[in-house]
Amino acid sequence: MLCPYCSSPRHTLCAAGFNVDVQLSTFDAGANAAESLCGLAAASAQTHLLGNQTTNTNAHTDESVLVVLPVFTNTGLGAFGRNICQAFLPQCYRSEPVATLHVDGGDFIAHPGQVQFVQLPVPNARRVNVLLVGMGTNIETFRKNICGLIGTAIDSAVSGQYAQLVVALSDLTGAQLPGQQIAATVRCRLSTAIVEDKVDKVLRQLTLVANSDQVDGICHGIDIQGPLCSNCTHPRAASVRLSTD
């Protein structure tokens, strides 16, 4: 299969029995993220970044979506996250001192490992919700933090029985990591979770939301095969178990 962005034939995972579709959705700061999210919840565009199009008969047939938004203490929500929250949660959205949400009686500070689940009132969608994940400051974010973010995202989607997981890589633009390392980490964690935890029995689609200038680095990162660490400690930003309601 050729990647629709870089025409690489190598964007396939080596995990046996791999049947989670992984797609790349580009986002620009001026775009309407709310419309994009509604489109993802209804029927995702078939722009596969890696993996195959084999139907996972073990997966749930619903269109439930969990959107994971990284948040930094010094810069708050990224452009995609701000767009989503302004559209669906205007009563909770705060722009000062940094863009964040006021939930459960307080502001989400985004300390490392802090998580917050937020239900979204998305029209015509069965279940579309957000998980905010604190990343600390963008200057202290390194590969282990990104690995923890992806690990928590996958675990949360599976525990909440979400068929689709959307991760806003576009909102990591302030992090001191190139797109290649971020994408390689995503590939490593997903393939490990499929082989070791059989997450593909629940999760059937992973969508990576990226800025257009991240695409080249992400495509190169996806091509890096095999585990990135000799001994994986399965880091997570936090342990969270979501309800299936």
C-alpha positions in Angstrom: 0.0 0.0 0.0 1.3 3.4 -0.9 1.1 6.3 1.6 -1.2 9.0 0.1 1.3 11.7 1.4 4.7 10.4 0.5 4.0 7.3 -1.7 6.1 5.1 0.5 5.2 1.4 0.2 6.7 0.6 3.6 4.0 2.0 5.9 2.9 -1.4 7.2 3.3 -2.7 10.7 5.1 -6.0 11.2 2.8 -7.2 14.0 1.2 -10.5 13.1 -2.6 -10.2 12.7 -2.5 -6.4 12.7 -5.9 -5.1 11.8 -6.2 -1.6 13.2 -6.5 1.0 10.5 -4.1 3.9 11.1 -4.9 7.1 9.3 -3.3 10.6 9.0 -5.6 13.6 9.1 -4.0 17.0 8.4 -5.1 20.1 10.3 -4.1 23.7 9.9 -4.6 26.3 12.7 -7.2 28.1 10.6 -9.3 25.0 9.9 -12.5 24.1 11.6 -11.5 21.3 13.9 -15.1 20.8 15.1 -16.3 20.0 11.5 -13.3 17.7 11.1 -14.2 15.9 14.3 -17.8 15.5 13.3 -16.6 14.0 10.0 -14.4 11.6 11.8 -17.2 10.5 14.1 -19.6 10.0 11.1 -17.4 8.4 8.4 -13.6 8.8 8.3 -11.8 9.6 5.1 -9.9 6.6 3.7 -6.5 8.1 3.8 -4.5 5.3 5.4 -1.1 6.2 6.7 -0.1 2.6 7.6 -1.7 -0.8 8.3 -4.2 -2.5 6.1 -7.9 -2.2 5.4 -8.9 -5.6 6.7 -12.2 -5.5 8.6 -11.8 -6.4 12.2 -14.7 -8.6 12.9 -14.0 -8.6 16.6 -14.2 -4.8 16.9 -17.3 -3.0 17.9 -19.5 -1.7 15.1 -20.3 1.7 16.7 -18.6 4.9 15.8 -17.5 5.9 19.3 -14.5 8.2 19.3 -12.0 9.2 22.0 -10.0 12.4 21.3 -6.8 12.7 23.2 -5.5 16.3 23.6 -2.0 17.0 25.0 -2.0 20.1 27.2 1.1 22.0 28.4 1.3 24.0 31.6 3.0 27.0 30.0 1.1 27.1 26.7 -2.2 25.3 27.4 -4.2 23.7 24.7 -2.9 23.5 21.2 -4.7 24.9 18.1 -6.8 21.7 17.5 -7.7 21.4 21.2 -8.7 25.1 21.4 -10.8 24.8 18.3 -12.6 21.7 19.7 -13.2 23.1 23.1 -14.4 26.5 21.9 -16.9 24.8 19.7 -18.3 22.2 22.0 -17.5 23.5 25.5 -17.6 27.3 25.4 -18.9 27.5 28.9 -15.8 25.8 30.2 -13.2 27.3 27.9 -10.7 29.8 29.4 -8.3 31.7 27.2 -6.3 33.4 30.0 -3.6 33.0 31.2 -3.3 30.0 28.8 -6.0 28.2 26.9 -7.5 25.5 29.1 -10.7 24.2 30.5 -12.5 24.9 33.8 -13.8 21.5 34.8 -14.9 19.9 38.0 -14.6 23.1 39.9 -11.1 24.1 38.8 -8.8 24.7 35.8 -6.9 21.9 34.2 -3.3 22.8 35.1 -1.7 20.1 32.9 0.9 18.9 35.3 2.7 15.8 34.0 0.5 12.8 34.5 -2.7 14.8 35.2 -5.7 13.6 33.1 -9.2 14.8 32.8 -12.1 13.1 31.0 -14.6 15.5 29.3 -17.9 14.5 27.6 -18.5 16.4 24.3 -22.1 17.3 23.2 -21.4 16.4 19.5 -24.5 16.5 17.3 -25.5 13.3 15.5 -22.7 11.3 17.1 -23.3 8.3 19.4 -20.3 9.0 21.7 -17.5 11.4 21.1 -15.4 12.4 24.2 -12.1 14.1 25.1 -9.3 13.0 27.3 -7.0 15.9 28.3 -3.5 14.7 29.2 -1.0 17.0 31.1 2.5 17.2 29.5 4.2 19.7 31.8 6.0 22.4 29.9 6.7 22.0 26.2 10.5 22.5 26.8 10.7 19.5 29.1 8.8 17.1 26.9 10.9 14.3 25.7 10.3 10.9 24.1 9.3 9.1 27.3 6.6 11.8 27.8 5.3 11.2 24.3 5.4 7.4 24.9 3.4 7.8 28.1 0.9 10.0 26.3 0.3 7.3 23.6 0.2 4.5 26.2 -2.4 6.3 28.2 -4.4 7.1 25.0 -4.5 3.5 23.9 -5.3 2.1 27.4 -8.1 4.7 27.9 -9.7 4.0 24.5 -9.7 0.3 25.2 -11.0 0.5 28.7 -13.8 2.8 27.5 -14.6 0.5 24.6 -14.0 3.2 22.0 -13.8 2.0 18.4 -11.7 5.0 17.2 -8.9 6.8 18.9 -7.9 10.3 17.7 -4.6 11.7 18.9 -3.9 15.4 18.3 -0.2 15.2 17.3 -0.7 18.7 15.8 -0.8 20.1 19.3 2.7 18.8 20.1 4.2 21.5 17.9 5.7 23.3 20.9 7.4 20.1 22.2 11.1 19.8 21.7 10.8 16.6 19.6 10.8 16.2 15.8 7.8 14.5 14.1 9.9 11.5 13.2 10.5 10.6 16.8 6.9 11.2 17.7 5.6 9.0 14.9 8.2 6.2 15.6 7.0 6.2 19.2 3.3 5.9 18.1 4.1 3.0 15.9 6.1 1.2 18.6 3.4 1.6 21.3 0.6 0.6 19.0 2.3 -2.5 17.7 3.3 -3.5 21.2 -0.2 -3.1 22.5 -1.6 -5.2 19.7 0.8 -8.0 20.2 0.9 -8.0 24.0 -2.6 -6.8 25.0 -4.7 -7.6 21.9 -6.1 -4.1 21.8 -7.3 -4.7 18.3 -10.3 -6.6 19.7 -11.8 -3.2 20.7 -9.9 -0.5 18.9 -10.2 -0.6 15.1 -9.0 2.8 14.0 -6.3 5.2 15.1 -6.3 8.7 13.6 -3.2 10.9 13.9 -4.1 14.6 13.5 -1.1 16.5 12.2 -0.1 19.9 10.9 0.8 19.9 7.3 4.4 20.7 8.1 4.6 17.6 10.3 3.7 15.1 7.6 7.1 14.5 6.2 8.6 13.8 9.6 5.7 11.6 10.6 6.0 9.5 7.4 9.7 9.0 8.0 9.0 8.0 11.7 6.4 5.5 10.8 9.0 3.7 8.6 11.1 3.0 11.7 10.3 -0.6 12.5 10.8 -2.7 15.6 10.9 -1.6 19.3 12.7 1.6 20.2 13.9 0.5 23.6 15.7 -2.8 24.5 13.5 -3.1 27.6 10.1 -1.5 27.6 8.7 -0.2 30.9 5.3 0.6 29.3 5.3 4.2 30.5 2.0 6.0 30.8 1.1 9.6 31.4 -1.4 8.3 34.0 -3.6 5.3 34.7 -7.2 6.0 33.8 -10.1 3.6 33.3 -13.0 5.1 31.4 -16.6 4.1 31.7 -18.2 2.5 28.7 -21.4 4.6 29.1 
